[in-house]
C-alpha cells in the first residue's frame, strides 16, 4: 500500500457534479469512492452562480470522502469545450548545459518558448501538449532528456479557453476548500478513455450527450483536432415533455427516465403511461410512442446540428465512426437513432469500473485516467504554464494509506507513469487533418 496513489477527479456538469476517487496500484486504477450531487448554479456547462456551485461541490466531495474513507484535499477538474480553441505551437532554444546534454529544465524552457504569443485579453492558455521534439535537426523524438545537442525544438498543441470560465471554476474549487492540481480539457480526457488505441490513431468521433449541452470531439493521430458544441441536451428533452404534456419538470424527468425511448419506431402505441397533468385531478394516459416522439424530435435536432459541424471538417471520412457516452445515452434507442442520423457506425461506451457502470460517469473517470497516464515530459511541459507548481510537476493528486478519514492526511507522491506513444499510421491518414493547422 505504501506505493499506492490516490487520484480524485471532479466533473462539474450542468445536471450533476461527480467526484470519483481511485487508487492506483501496479498501474491499475481501482475506484474506491464516488460522490454525486445535483448541480446548482450551472447553465449549459458554465458556472453562473459560484456560491450555489460551491455548495454542490462540497456535497459531492463529502459523499466521496465517506465512501473512500479518506480526506480529499486536491482534485483534478475537467473544463468543457465551450469556445475552446486549438492551435499549433513551436518553440526553439539553445541547450544551456555546458556538456550540451539536454535536461528537464531544457524541456521546460523550450515549452516556455512555444508559449510566447499574443492572446486576446479575454482568453487564457489552458494547457499545452508536446507532440514531438527535434534535436539538431533529428525530429520525431518523444523524450529528449539525456541526449546531446546544441539546438532543441518542440512542436506542440495549444488549447485556449475563455478566461472567465477558467476563473469561475478555479474560484469554486478554492471556495469549496480544495486545491486544484490540474485542469483538463474534457473531450481530450474522454477520448483517451473511451477510444481504443486504433481509434485514436486512425480517427474517430466522441459524442458526449450531457444534460445541459452536447459535445462532439474529433480525435486523430492520438490528438484532439476539433470540437463542436450544441447548447442542448437531456434537460431540453425534459422541458419538451413538460411543455407538451402539461406536467411539472420533476414529473417530466421521472417519466423520461422510467419510460423514455429515443426511437419512436420501436415504441409501443398500446402501452399507456400515466402522466400527472397540471390542473387535472387524475393522471392522463399517454402512449409510449407519443413520449418517444417528443424525445426523438429534440435528439434529432441535436444530431443534425452536430453533423453539420462535423461535415465541415470531413470527420466522417475517418474509419472509427462515433463512440457515444454521457447520461442521455442511457435512454433506450439513442444509439439506433444516432446511426440513422449520422449514417456511420455508432457504439456506446460505458465504464467497466465497479460502481460506475453508467455512461454518466465516463467523464469523471476519464479525468483521473488521463492524469494517471501523463508522462514526466508531459508534466515538465505543463510546468511552463506557470499555473502548475514545481512540486506538482510529477504529482497531481493526494496519496493516502487508506486509514480512517479523521486521521488520514494527503501527502504528495511522485508520478512517473509513461504515456503510451502514438503508433505510426498510413501517411495519407496522418495528413488527414493537416489542413486544420495550415
KAWOJO-V912892 format. One record per run of one state. SS is the DSSP state (H for helix, E for strand, C for the rest). FROM is the first residue (numbers start at 1). TO is the last residue. Records with the same first field share a line. If there is no record, write none. Layout:
BEGIN
SS = FROM-TO, FROM-TO
END
This chain:
BEGIN
C = 1-4, 13-15, 26-27, 39-41, 44-45, 48-49, 69-73, 80-84, 95-100, 102-103, 115-122, 136-137, 142-147, 149-150, 176-178, 195-196, 203-203, 210-213, 221-222, 231-233, 246-248, 260-260, 262-271, 276-283, 313-314, 318-321, 326-326, 331-331, 333-333, 343-345, 349-358, 373-375, 384-389, 393-398, 400-410, 412-426, 431-433, 438-438
E = 5-12, 16-25, 28-38, 42-43, 46-47, 74-79, 85-94, 101-101, 123-135, 138-141, 148-148, 151-162, 179-185, 204-209, 214-220, 223-230, 261-261, 272-275, 284-287, 322-325, 332-332, 346-348, 399-399, 411-411
H = 50-68, 104-114, 163-175, 186-194, 197-202, 234-245, 249-259, 288-312, 315-317, 327-330, 334-342, 359-372, 376-383, 390-392, 427-430, 434-437
END
